Amino acid sequence: MTWQFTEGENGHRDYYWGRYGNSQAWAQRDFDRRVDDYQQLYHAAVKHTELGPEGVYRYYSTQRPVDIGTYPKLPDNQPLSIVNYDDDRRRPVADGRLMAWGELTYAKPLTEKQVEDYELKPAPGNPDRVRPSITARLKEGTRGQAPPPKEPGQKRSHKNHEER
């Protein structure tokens, strides 16, 4: 289901989805009424999915298109979305670092064993994979460290410009 809005020159927005209104609140109420009607008419249930604290986790299928038996289907962590790319070939993903046939998103991260068993590749931007830059990690590693003390009896192994 999709909503749309148009914004006029004065910044006034009109929200609509099948019906027309002039406020976002009206559009939300109309949408909620339509959902209730659909549920009653078709005896449909609403499935609430709890996202992990950081958001969704994306995994790429790099060896084959996503199909039955090619991805983990866990009772407590069902895929939120499954997308096979329409090209009938792999396409570059993850800023060109991987080639994939399709992708899956989950509310919770998969285990390393699940990723390995199904030959999936986690997206570099997944909440559990985001790491500070190398520069930031190096700065953090050297923060608070004093240079090693010089030993008093240690001789220099090179001459300075005055001794040359």
C-alpha positions in Angstrom: 0.0 0.0 0.0 1.4 3.4 -0.9 0.7 6.9 0.1 1.5 9.9 -1.9 1.6 13.6 -1.2 2.0 16.6 -3.3 3.5 19.8 -2.0 2.4 23.2 -3.4 4.5 26.3 -3.7 3.4 27.5 -0.3 4.6 24.3 1.4 1.1 23.0 1.8 0.9 19.2 1.4 -2.0 17.1 0.1 -1.9 13.4 1.2 -3.8 10.8 -0.8 -4.2 7.1 -1.3 -7.2 6.2 -3.4 -9.1 9.1 -1.8 -8.2 12.7 -1.5 -7.7 14.8 1.7 -5.8 17.8 2.8 -4.1 16.6 6.0 -1.7 13.9 6.9 -4.0 13.0 10.0 -7.0 12.5 7.7 -4.9 10.3 5.4 -3.7 8.2 8.4 -7.3 7.7 9.7 -8.5 6.8 6.2 -5.7 4.3 5.8 -6.4 2.7 9.3 -10.1 2.4 8.4 -9.1 0.6 5.1 -6.8 -1.8 7.0 -9.6 -2.6 9.5 -12.1 -3.2 6.6 -9.6 -5.5 4.8 -8.9 -7.5 7.9 -12.6 -8.0 8.6 -13.5 -8.8 5.0 -10.7 -11.3 4.4 -10.1 -12.5 8.0 -6.5 -11.4 7.8 -4.3 -11.0 10.8 -1.7 -8.3 11.3 1.8 -9.7 11.8 3.9 -7.6 14.1 7.6 -7.9 13.5 9.9 -6.7 16.2 13.0 -5.2 14.6 16.3 -5.6 16.3 17.5 -2.6 18.3 19.6 -1.3 15.5 17.2 -2.0 12.5 17.3 -4.6 9.8 20.0 -7.1 8.7 20.6 -7.6 5.0 22.2 -10.7 3.5 23.2 -11.2 -0.1 22.8 -14.5 -2.0 26.0 -14.6 -4.0 25.9 -18.2 -5.3 22.4 -18.6 -6.6 19.0 -16.9 -6.8 17.0 -17.0 -3.6 14.6 -20.0 -3.7 13.2 -22.7 -1.4 15.9 -24.2 0.8 18.5 -21.5 -0.1 18.0 -19.4 3.0 17.4 -19.8 6.8 13.7 -19.8 7.7 13.7 -19.6 11.4 10.5 -19.6 13.5 11.6 -16.6 15.6 13.4 -14.8 12.7 11.5 -15.0 9.4 12.8 -13.0 6.5 11.2 -9.6 6.3 11.8 -9.4 2.6 13.2 -11.6 -0.2 14.3 -10.0 -3.4 15.7 -11.7 -6.5 17.2 -9.3 -8.9 15.4 -9.4 -12.3 18.5 -9.4 -14.5 18.8 -13.3 -14.6 22.4 -12.6 -13.6 24.3 -11.3 -10.6 24.6 -7.6 -10.0 27.1 -5.6 -8.1 26.0 -4.8 -4.5 27.6 -3.3 -1.4 29.2 -0.5 -3.3 30.5 -2.9 -5.9 32.3 -5.1 -3.4 30.1 -8.2 -4.0 28.1 -9.7 -6.9 24.7 -11.1 -5.9 21.7 -12.8 -7.3 19.4 -11.4 -4.7 19.0 -10.3 -1.0 17.1 -11.1 2.2 16.4 -8.9 5.2 15.9 -10.1 8.7 14.8 -8.3 11.9 17.6 -10.1 13.9 21.1 -11.1 12.7 21.8 -14.6 11.5 24.5 -16.6 13.2 27.9 -17.1 11.4 27.0 -20.8 10.9 23.7 -19.9 9.2 25.4 -17.4 7.0 28.1 -20.1 6.1 25.6 -23.0 5.7 23.5 -21.0 3.1 26.5 -19.3 1.5 25.1 -15.8 2.2 27.2 -12.6 2.6 26.2 -10.0 5.2 25.8 -6.5 4.0 28.7 -4.3 5.1 26.2 -1.7 6.5 24.5 -4.2 8.9 24.2 -2.8 12.4 26.3 -5.6 13.8 29.1 -5.1 11.2 29.5 -1.3 11.3 33.0 -0.5 12.5 34.8 2.7 13.0 37.3 3.7 10.3 40.9 2.4 10.6 42.0 5.9 11.5 39.5 6.1 14.3 40.6 2.7 15.6 44.3 3.7 15.5 43.6 6.9 17.3 41.6 5.1 20.0 44.3 2.5 20.3 47.0 5.1 21.0 44.9 7.3 23.2 46.3 7.5 26.7 49.5 5.7 26.0 52.7 7.5 26.9 55.8 7.0 24.8 58.2 4.5 26.3 60.7 6.0 28.7 64.3 6.5 27.6 66.9 4.5 29.5 69.6 6.8 30.9 72.5 4.7 29.9 71.4 4.0 26.4 73.8 5.2 23.7 72.7 6.8 20.5 73.5 4.8 17.4 73.7 7.8 15.1 75.5 11.1 15.0 73.6 14.4 14.9 74.5 17.1 12.4 77.0 18.8 14.8 78.9 15.6 15.3 79.3 14.8 11.7 
